[in-house]
Amino acid sequence: MKIIPTKIPDVFILEPKVFGDQRGFFLESYNQQTFQNITGIKATFVQDNHSRSGKNVLRGLHYQLKQPQGKLVRVVRGCVFDVAVDLRKSSSTFGQWAGVELSEDNHRQFWVPAGFAHGFLVLSEQADFLYKTTDYYAPEYECCIRWDDPDIGIVWPENCTPCLSAKDQQGVSLRKAEVFA
């Protein structure tokens, strides 16, 4: 497994070794010991999630103020542009974002630490998105920041009108959002 840094030191891309031939491929998607050795993070994952979305669906930018979740995310079918936004007020990268294209072809994973908002835009006709979390989903603590907040300035890869859930349409600006200390 190879680690690729992003412009935010706590957020990174993981690239597994893929063994393939004419029959297909094999990769180890997660190994606790390897993850800890290459990242220095001792994470305990308590929940795995799987979502399927169509083209131009944008999910996010979500976070839980209480019971914050670290997320290890990947795509097993299709392609998405995945984003993490630093919501730690005390951080030198507060309000900044890092993004990466995740696909069934590049097999990359993205580590989004607790204290960050997370979202993704589906670039393919459909995408199956898998993620491990370090805490349980708690809808009563979930918050949402606008995907197009100009103070954050995420540069989404496609010029499209995203398909948003009713909840995501109600996202607030970073200036009005509750954030982490």
Beta strands, then each sheet from edge to edge (+ up, - down):
strand 1: 2-5
strand 2: 12-15
strand 3: 18-21
strand 4: 24-27
strand 5: 47-54
strand 6: 58-64
strand 7: 71-77
strand 8: 79-86
strand 9: 97-103
strand 10: 109-112
strand 11: 116-122
strand 12: 126-133
strand 13: 142-144
sheet 1: 1+ 2- 10+ 7- 12+ 5-
sheet 2: 3+ 4-
sheet 3: 9+ 8- 11+ 6- 13+
end
